[in-house]
């Protein structure tokens, strides 16, 4: 199977969007937090909590969109906790974030064991159905129509969130205030902006997006919750924000790029294909491929990245 045949086929791009969806939500969530000047390393645990709470809500009888709303609410709660620790108490953002990750992950696993102590395999739900109507939309071409027809509404929502957040950040007074508290909180305070409120609000909104990214895995990609299903996606999102230079459009591109590398390595393993000019390689090399290529892209881009000047710097009202 040739490399060109793989990347030009609709199933490849179906897999790319499916892999990219939780990364898009998570990366945009981290971007909102960091644009306001706060590093949120609680993302890994928040995605776990979102995946579990959304799935549990649907398992207990809530509609699918109700499960998404529950996941977002749980993300808001953990975002409020992280904001209280890092903004109100001005504690270390690194330590607080890791603490939130451990707390959210542990609570989710404990709640699962508490509710399903006698279950040998995870219970299942009916997940979001693919948007098959895309195949009937004219003028989409032979690739876009079949690809979108195999995706679910959450993937469409993720793709729409990037331009929406871009518009919010660069075309609204709220976005200007959010960027200002991430660049120069003292100047923002001088303009009458409540720095703590804007930062905590950004953390809560970003954490809600992270939780929805986790919920995608249990409500759309799969139909059950199992341990370690996030599998480091949160940390990838933190790196993708740097790759994106804190811009929503580039964040979308970075998530899709990583997903393409990941989908490619799976097909190279399964199809027995090899990279051009190279003999067949051990499967471990293919497993490393998306991470190696992502690190290379990160190194090339990060040196020119313009990060928010107040990122990871606590601020107390009245201080200069």
For each residue, the residues with C-beta under 8 A, 3 or more apart:
1: 5 6 267 271 272 273
2: 5 6 273
3: 6 7 268 273 275 276
4: 7 8
5: 1 2 8 9
6: 1 2 3 9 12 264 267 268 271 273
7: 3 4 12 260 264
8: 4 5 12
9: 5 6 12 13
10: 13 14 142 143 146 147 150
11: 14 15
12: 6 7 8 9 15 16 263 264 267
13: 9 10 16 17 143 147
14: 10 11 17 18 146 147 150 151
15: 11 12 18 19 259 263 266
16: 12 13 19 20 256 259 260 263
17: 13 14 20 21 147 151 155 159 256 259
18: 14 15 21 151 155 221 259
19: 15 16 23 258 259 262 263
20: 16 17 23 24 158 255 256 258 259
21: 17 18 24 25 151 154 155 158 213 216 220 221
22: 25 26 47 213 214 216 217 221 233
23: 19 20 26 27 213 233 236 237 240 255 258 259
24: 20 21 27 28 158 159 161 162 213 251 252 255 256
25: 21 22 28 29 158 161 209 210 212 213 216
26: 22 23 29 30 43 47 209 210 213 233 234 236 237
27: 23 24 30 31 237 240 241 244 251 252 254 255
28: 24 25 31 32 161 162 165 206 209 248 251
29: 25 26 32 33 40 43 75 205 206 207 208 209 210 213 237
30: 26 27 33 34 40 43 206 210 237 238 240 241
31: 27 28 34 35 165 206 241 244 246 247 248 251
32: 28 29 35 36 165 178 202 203 205 206 209
33: 29 30 36 38 39 40 202 203 206 207
34: 30 31 37 38 39 40 182 241 246 307 308 311
35: 31 32 169 178 179 182 202 246 308
36: 32 33 178 181 182 198 199 202 203 308
37: 34 181 182 183 185 199 308 310 311 312 313 315
38: 33 34 82 83 86 87 93 199 202 203 311 312
39: 33 34 93 94 97 311 312
40: 29 30 33 34 43 79 82 93 97 100 203 206 207 210
41: 44 93 94 96 97 98 100 101 238
42: 45 46 78 82 96 97 98 99 100 101 104 207
43: 26 29 30 40 46 47 97 101 207 210 234 235 237 238
44: 41 47 48 101 105 230 232 233 234 235
45: 42 48 49 78 100 101 102 103 104 105 108 234
46: 42 43 49 50 74 75 78 79 100 101 104 207 210 211 214 234
47: 22 26 43 44 50 51 210 211 213 214 230 233 234
48: 44 45 51 52 104 105 108 109 214 229 230
49: 45 46 52 53 71 74 75 78 104 105 107 108 211 214
50: 46 47 53 54 71 72 74 75 210 211 212 213 214 215
51: 47 48 54 55 71 108 214 215 217 218 225 229 230
52: 48 49 55 56 108 111 112 214 218 225
53: 49 50 56 57 67 70 71 73 74 108 211 215
54: 50 51 57 58 67 68 70 71 74 211 212 214 215 218 219
55: 51 52 58 59 67 125 215 218 219 224 225
56: 52 53 59 60 70 111 115 225
57: 53 54 60 62 66 67 70 71
58: 54 55 61 62 63 64 66 67 125 219
59: 55 56 123 125
60: 56 57
61: 58
62: 57 58 66 67 70
63: 58 66 67
64: 58 67 68 127 128 219
65: 68 69
66: 57 58 62 63 69 70
67: 53 54 55 57 58 62 63 64 70 71 215 219
68: 54 64 65 71 72 154 212 215 219
69: 65 66 72 73
70: 53 54 56 57 62 66 67 73 74
71: 49 50 51 53 54 57 67 68 74 75 211 212 214 215
72: 50 68 69 75 76 208 209 211 212 215
73: 53 69 70 76 77 208
74: 46 49 50 53 54 70 71 77 78 211
75: 29 46 49 50 71 72 78 79 204 207 208 209 210 211 212
76: 72 73 79 80 204 205 207 208 211
77: 73 74 80 81
78: 42 45 46 49 74 75 81 82 100 103 104 207 211
79: 40 46 75 76 82 83 200 203 204 205 206 207 208
80: 76 77 83 84 200 203 204
81: 77 78 84 85 100 103
82: 38 40 42 78 79 85 86 96 97 100 203 207
83: 38 79 80 86 87 88 199 200 203 204
84: 80 81 87 88 89 200
85: 81 82 88 89 91 96 99 100
86: 38 82 83 89 90 91 92 93 96 97 203 314
87: 38 83 84 90 196 199 200 203 314 315
88: 83 84 85 196 200
89: 84 85 86
90: 86 87 314 315 316
91: 85 86 95 96
92: 86 95 96
93: 38 39 40 41 86 96 97 312 314
94: 39 41 97 98 312
95: 91 92 98 99
96: 41 42 82 85 86 91 92 93 99 100
97: 39 40 41 42 43 82 86 93 94 100 101
98: 41 42 94 95 101 102
99: 42 85 95 96 102 103
100: 40 41 42 45 46 78 81 82 85 96 97 103 104
101: 41 42 43 44 45 46 97 98 104 105 234
102: 45 98 99 105 106
103: 45 78 81 99 100 106 107
104: 42 45 46 48 49 78 100 101 107 108
105: 44 45 48 49 101 102 108 109
106: 102 103 109 110
107: 49 103 104 110 111
108: 45 48 49 51 52 53 104 105 111 112
109: 48 105 106 112 113 227
110: 106 107 113 114
111: 52 56 107 108 114 115
112: 52 108 109 115 116 225 227
113: 109 110 116 117
114: 110 111 117
115: 56 111 112
116: 112 113 119 122 123
117: 113 114
118:
119: 116 122 123
120:
121:
122: 116 119 224 225 226
123: 59 116 119 224
124: 223 224
125: 55 58 59 218 219 223 224
126: 223
127: 64 152 218 219 220 221 222 223
128: 64 152 153 154 219 220
129: 132 152
130: 149 150 151 152
131: 134 148 149 151 152 153 156
132: 129 135 149
133: 136 137 149
134: 131 137 140 144 145 148 149 151
135: 132 145 146 149
136: 133
137: 133 134 140 145
138:
139:
140: 134 137 144 145 148
141: 144 145
142: 10 145 146
143: 10 13 146 147
144: 134 140 141 147 148
145: 134 135 137 140 141 142 148 149
146: 10 14 135 142 143 149 150
147: 10 13 14 17 143 144 150 151
148: 131 134 140 144 145 151 156
149: 130 131 132 133 134 135 145 146
150: 10 14 130 146 147
151: 14 17 18 21 130 131 134 147 148 155 156
152: 127 128 129 130 131 155 156 220
153: 128 131 156 157
154: 21 68 128 157 158 212 215 216 219 220
155: 17 18 21 151 152 158 159 216 220
156: 131 148 151 152 153 159 160
157: 153 154 160 161
158: 20 21 24 25 154 155 161 162 213 216
159: 17 24 155 156 162 252
160: 156 157 163 164
161: 24 25 28 157 158 164 165 209
162: 24 28 158 159 165 166 248 249 251 252
163: 160 166 167 248 249
164: 160 161 167 168
165: 28 31 32 161 162 168 169 248
166: 162 163 169 170 247 248 249
167: 163 164 170 171 172 175
168: 164 165 171 172 174 175
169: 35 165 166 172 175 178 179 248
170: 166 167 175
171: 167 168 175
172: 167 168 169 175 176
173: 176 177
174: 168 177 178
175: 167 168 169 170 171 172 178 179
176: 172 173 179 180
177: 173 174 180 181 188 193 198
178: 32 35 36 169 174 175 181 182 198 202
179: 35 169 175 176 182 183 308
180: 176 177 183 184 185 187 188 191 193
181: 36 37 177 178 185 188 193 195 198 199 310 315
182: 34 35 36 37 178 179 185 308 309 310 311
183: 37 179 180 187 308 309 310
184: 180 187 188 309 310
185: 37 180 181 182 188 189 195 310 315
186: 189 190 315 319 320
187: 180 183 184 190 191
188: 177 180 181 184 185 191 193 195 198
189: 185 186 192 193 195 317 318
190: 186 187
191: 180 187 188
192: 189
193: 177 180 181 188 189 198
194: 197 198
195: 181 185 188 189 198 199 315 317
196: 87 88 199 200 315 317
197: 194 200 201
198: 36 177 178 181 188 193 194 195 201 202
199: 36 37 38 83 87 181 195 196 202 203 315
200: 79 80 83 84 87 88 196 197 203 204
201: 197 198 204 205
202: 32 33 35 36 38 178 198 199 205 206
203: 32 33 36 38 40 79 80 82 83 86 87 199 200 206 207
204: 75 76 79 80 83 200 201 207 208
205: 29 32 76 79 201 202 208 209
206: 28 29 30 31 32 33 40 79 202 203 209 210
207: 29 33 40 42 43 46 75 76 78 79 82 203 204 210 211
208: 29 72 73 75 76 79 204 205 211 212
209: 25 26 28 29 32 72 75 161 205 206 212 213
210: 25 26 29 30 40 43 46 47 50 75 206 207 213 214 234 237
211: 46 47 49 50 53 54 71 72 74 75 76 78 207 208 214 215
212: 25 50 54 68 71 72 75 154 208 209 215 216
213: 21 22 23 24 25 26 29 47 50 158 209 210 216 217 233 237
214: 22 46 47 48 49 50 51 52 54 71 210 211 217 218 230
215: 50 51 53 54 55 67 68 71 72 154 211 212 218 219
216: 21 22 25 154 155 158 212 213 219 220 221
217: 22 51 213 214 220 221 222 229 230
218: 51 52 54 55 125 127 214 215 221 222 223 224 225 229
219: 54 55 58 64 67 68 125 127 128 154 215 216
220: 21 127 128 152 154 155 216 217
221: 18 21 22 127 216 217 218
222: 127 217 218 229
223: 124 125 126 127 218
224: 55 122 123 124 125 218
225: 51 52 55 56 112 122 218 229
226: 122 229
227: 109 112
228: 231
229: 48 51 217 218 222 225 226
230: 44 47 48 51 214 217 233 234
231: 228
232: 44 235 236
233: 22 23 26 44 47 213 230 236 237
234: 26 43 44 45 46 47 101 210 230 237 238
235: 43 44 232 238 239
236: 23 26 232 233 239 240 258 294
237: 23 26 27 29 30 43 210 213 233 234 240 241 255
238: 30 41 43 234 235 241 242
239: 235 236 242 243 294 298
240: 23 27 30 236 237 243 244 251 254 255 258
241: 27 30 31 34 237 238 244 246 251
242: 238 239 245 298 301 302 305 307
243: 239 240 250 254 294 297 298 301 302
244: 27 31 240 241 247 248 249 250 251 253 254
245: 242 250 301 304 305 306
246: 31 34 35 241 305 306 307 308
247: 31 166 244 250 251
248: 28 31 162 163 165 166 169 244 251 252
249: 162 163 166 244 252 253
250: 243 244 245 247 253 254
251: 24 27 28 31 162 240 241 244 247 248 254 255
252: 24 27 159 162 248 249 255 256
253: 244 249 250 256 257
254: 27 240 243 244 250 251 257 258 297
255: 20 23 24 27 237 240 251 252 258 259
256: 16 17 20 24 252 253 259 260
257: 253 254 260 261 294 297
258: 19 20 23 236 240 254 255 261 262 290 294
259: 15 16 17 18 19 20 23 255 256 262 263
260: 7 16 256 257 263 264
261: 257 258 264 265 289 290 293 294
262: 19 258 259 265 266 290
263: 12 15 16 19 259 260 266 267
264: 6 7 12 260 261 267 268 289 290
265: 261 262 268 269 286 287 289 290
266: 15 262 263 269 270 286
267: 1 6 12 263 264 270 271 273
268: 3 6 264 265 271 273 274 275 286 289
269: 265 266 283 286 287
270: 266 267
271: 1 6 267 268
272: 1 280
273: 1 2 3 6 267 268
274: 268 278 279 280 281
275: 3 268 278 281
276: 3
277:
278: 274 275 281
279: 274
280: 272 274
281: 274 275 278 285 286
282: 285
283: 269 286 287
284: 287 288
285: 281 282 288 289
286: 265 266 268 269 281 283 289
287: 265 269 283 284
288: 284 285 291 292
289: 261 264 265 268 285 286 292 293
290: 258 261 262 264 265 293 294
291: 288 294 295
292: 288 289 295 296
293: 261 289 290 296 297
294: 236 239 243 257 258 261 290 291 297 298
295: 291 292 298 299
296: 292 293 299 300
297: 243 254 257 293 294 300 301
298: 239 242 243 294 295 301 302
299: 295 296 302 303
300: 296 297 303
301: 242 243 245 297 298 304 305
302: 242 243 298 299 305
303: 299 300
304: 245 301
305: 242 245 246 301 302
306: 245 246
307: 34 242 246 311
308: 34 35 36 37 179 182 183 246 311
309: 182 183 184
310: 37 181 182 183 184 185 313 315
311: 34 37 38 39 182 307 308
312: 37 38 39 93 94
313: 37 310
314: 86 87 90 93
315: 37 87 90 181 185 186 195 196 199 310 319
316: 90 319
317: 189 195 196
318: 189
319: 186 315 316
320: 186
